[in-house]
Amino acid sequence: MVVISNGKLPDLFFLKPKSITFELEPQILILMKTTILMVLCTFFSFSNSYSQEINFYKNAKGDTHICGEFPLDYLEHDSTYSVWFNKYYNGLKLPSKRLRLKSKLKNSTVDIYLGTWCGDSKKWVPQFIKLWDELGLKRSQLRLIALYNDEERYKTSPDGEEQGQQIHRVPVFIFKSNNVEYARIVESPKNDLITDVAQIALGFLSKPNYEGANYLFKILDTEPLEMIEKNMNEHYKILRNITHNSKELNTLGYVLLRNKRIKEANFCFKLNTYLFKYTPNVYDSYGEILALEGKHLKALKMYKKVLAIEPENKNAKAQIKHLEALIGF
């Protein structure tokens, strides 16, 4: 559409054939002008609100992703994200009997931490929103925060909304009442999405996935490291029963490391070597942070442990060669 600089519409909208006159012409023109201007205002308001509110970044592969808080509707309307959003939103199968949970959740808010780069986020966030809509709850109760996935800012956001929230996996759905957390779903439902949300609404909570990492991250955020180390045996006994595989603390260790929490990351990686002593990757990760700290002899020892379990591990061989050159062997 062409709009001239003085704000008037071009002459093509003035229907004045010489042989015909219209009594309602002024009213028609006013209506046309008003309608066109409303469409234009709506379009520019829609565009400008998004361009002002949404932050983007490019990862190492050159892919563009959202970072920080952003409006939920953007996932539905933007061509980059609407394909997977609508696929999974429409893919959620609801029970034939109507779910009556609205009254239990109407005073709750949910902070949703996700990655637009993350397969689990692409699946579970749209389905969660579909369920929320079907329950008759307001979308304004939901807050979406997208996290980075590059090496330097791994699982962080531009404004640090994730700090103190123990976010080590995505997506995470944090349910709050009066701004105080009372439940969460980590990465994927413990049972299935409808069951988990129903249990949360009714007060019969399942423990979220990654209990070990959740537990350790919580105490690292709330207690001094010196006190945690002092009570190492007590924490070890708890973690031994709730940590199901080495990836839990390994991922947490890298989240801490990328957040410059070096001492806590060291503790996490070290603890993982006690919990999973026959898993080569735990020594690889612990060796990496020891090398970063300049503790080359200790790092060398860790990489040799990797080879003792997995003799053909190429990374361990390369790191041993590098460290021996630094030490002067």
N, C-alpha and C positions, 0 to 999 in steps of 0.2 A: 504494500500500500504506500502511496506517495503522500506525504504531508508537507506542505510548503512552510517556509520558515516563520511566517506570521501566524501560524496555527490554523489557518483556514483550509478547508478542503478544496482540491482542484475543481475546475469547472465541470469535469465529467459527471459530477454528482448533481448538477443543476439541470433538471429536465424541463426545458422551455422550448418546445417546438413552436414555430411561429403561428401555426394555425390552431393551436390548442392551448387553453388555459386551465389551471387547476386551482380550485378554491382552497384546498388543503395543503398546497405546496409548502408554505412556511413550516407547518406542523410536521410534515413528513421529513423535511430537511433537518429540522431540529432533532427529531427522533433518530434519524440516520446518523447525524453527527454525534449525538450522545452515545449511541450504541457502539459506534466505531471507537470513540475515545475510551469507553469503558473497557473494550477488548484490549486496546493498546495499553491502558493502565494496568490491567490484570496481567498482561504478558510481561511487561517490564518489572512489575512488582514481584512476580514469580521468579523471574530471572535474577533480579538484583538481590533478593533475599538469600538465594542460594549462593551467589558469588561472594556475598559478604560473610556468610556464616560458615562455609565449608573450607577446610584446609586439605591440600593434597600434597603428596610427595611421590617421588619415583624411587623404586627399589633398585637393587643391583642389576636386575634383569631389564630395567628400563620401563617396568610396568607402573602405571599410575594408580595410587590408592588413596583412600580417605584417611586422614589422621585427625584426632580430636573429636569434640562433640559436634554432632550434626543432626539435622532434622530427619526424622524417620521417613517421611514421604519421599525423600530423595532417592532411596533405594527402589521405590516403586516406579518413579518417573524417569530416572536417568537410564539411557540405553545401555550403559556399561554394566549396571547392576540389576536392572529390572529383569533381565533374562533369567538369572538364577533366583532372584527374589520371588518372582511370580511362579516359577517352576515349583519351588518348595512350599510356598504359601498355599498354592492350590493342591499340593500333594498331600497335605495333612488330612487324614481320614478321621472324622469325628464320629462319636457314637450316636446312634439314632435317638437315644434318649437325651433330652436337653440337660446340660450340666448346670447345676444350680450352685455356683460358687461366687457369684458376683458380690453378694453381701459380705462375704468373708475377705474379699480382696479390694473392695472399693476404697478403702483408706490406706492402701499400700502403694508404694512406688517401687519401680524396678530399674536399677541401673544395669545396663547391658554393655559389657565390654566385649568387643569383637575385633576381628581383622577382616577387611574386605579381600584379603589374600588367603584366608583360611578356609579350608573345605568344611570343617565343622561349623564355622560361623555361617557360611553360605547355606548350610542345611538347617541348622537349628534356630537361627534368629527369625527367618521368615515363618517357620512353623510356630514358634512361640507367639509371634505377633498375630498370626491367624487364630490361635487359640484364645488370645487376649480379646480379639475382636468378637469372636463367637460368644464369649462370656458376657459381652455387653459392657466391657470396661473401657475406660477412656485411654486413648493413645497418649494423651498429655501426662499420664502417670508413668510413661516409659521415657527413659533417657538413654541415648545411644552414644557411646564413646568408642571411636576406632583407634587402634594401636598400631605403631610402627612394627615392621618385621625386619628392618635392616640391622646389621651387626652392631652398630654403635648405639642404637636406640631401641633395642629389642624389647618388644611388649611394653613400651612407654607411650605417652601421649604428649603433645606440644605443651599443654598446660599442667601436666602432672596429676590429672584426676585419679590415676591409678595408684598413686603413692598412698601407702597405708592400707590398701585394700587387698593385699596379698594376691595379686593377679599374676599367675604363672602359666595358666592355660587360657585359651579362648575357644568359644565364647564363655563368659561368666554372667549369670543372671543373679543379681544381688537384690533380694526382697527387703524392703525397709518399711518400718512403721514409725512415724514421727522422726524420720531421718536416722533411725537406728536399725542396723541389720538384724534380721531374725532368721533368715534362711538364704541358701544359695544353691544354684545348679552350676557345676563346673564342667565345661567342655561338652558334655552330653548328659542326657537323663540317666539316673541310676536305674530306673525301671523302664518306663516309657514316659514321654512328655506329659501326657494327660494325667497319668498316675502321679508323677512327681509334683505337678502343680496342684492337683487335688489334695495330696498329702500335706503340702505346704499350707494351703488354704485352711485345712481342717486341723492343723497343728500336730500331725503325725509325720514328722520329718524323716526322710532317709538321709543318711550321711552322704555328702557329695563325693564324687570321684576324687582320687588322689589325696586320700586322708593323710598320708605321711607328709607330703609336700605342704598341704594346708596347715598341718600342725606345726611343722618346723618354721614355715614362713611367719606364722602368727607369733610364735615366741621370739623370733628374730626382730619382729617389729615392735614388740612390747617389753622385752627384757634386755639388759646389757649383755653383750657377748661374753664378758668375763663370768657372769653368773650362770649363763647357759653352759659354758665349758666346765664350770665347777660342778654342775649337776649332770655331766655328760652321761654317766651310767644310767641315771633315771630316764633321761630322754631316749637313750639307746633302747632301753627295754620297751618303751612305748612305741617307738618307731619300728622296731623289729616286728611288731604284731600288726601294724597298720600300713606299712609300706610294701606294696605288692610287686614292684619291679624297680630296677635300677634307674629307669628313665625318669621316674618321679623326681628324685632329688637331683639328677643330672640336669634336667631342664631348669629346675629351680636355681641350681648353681649358676647357670649361664644368665638367667634373668638378673640375679644379684650382681654378677660380674659386669654385665652391660650397664647396670645402674651405678657402677663405680663403688659397689659395696664389697671391696676386695677381701677383707678379713672374714666377712660373713660367707662369701662365696667359697673361700678356702675351707672354712669349717664344714660347709655343706658337702663339698667334694670329698673331704677327708672322711666324714661320717659315712658317706656312701661306700667307701672302701671297706668299712667294717661290716656294713649290712650285706654287701654283695661281693665277698672276697674272691669269688671265682669268676667274676665278670670282667673281662679285659678293659672295657670302655671306662669303668670307674677309675682305673689307674691312669688311663690316658688323659681323662679330664683333670684329675688331681695333678698329674705331671704338668699339664699345660699351665695351670695357675701358679704352680711352684716356679716354673720357668719365667713367667711374667713378673714374679716377685724377685727374680734374681737368685733364687735358691736352686742353682744348677745341679749340684750333687744330689739333692733330694729328688729333683725332677728326673734325673737320669735313672735313679733307683726305681721310680714309678714306671718308666717306659720299659725297663728291663723286666719288670713284673708282667707287663703286657705281653712281652715275647715269651715269657715262661708259660703263659696260658695259651697264647696264640702265636706260634713261632713265625708265621708268615705275614704278620701285621706290617704293612708297608709304612704306615705313618710312624709307628713306634721305631722302626729301623731308621727312618729319616731323622727323627728327633734325636735318637741316640747319637747318630753321626754328627749332627749339628751341635749337641751339647758337649760331646767329647772334644770337639774342635774349640769350643769356648773355654772349656776347663783346661785344655792343654794336654790331653791324654795322647 
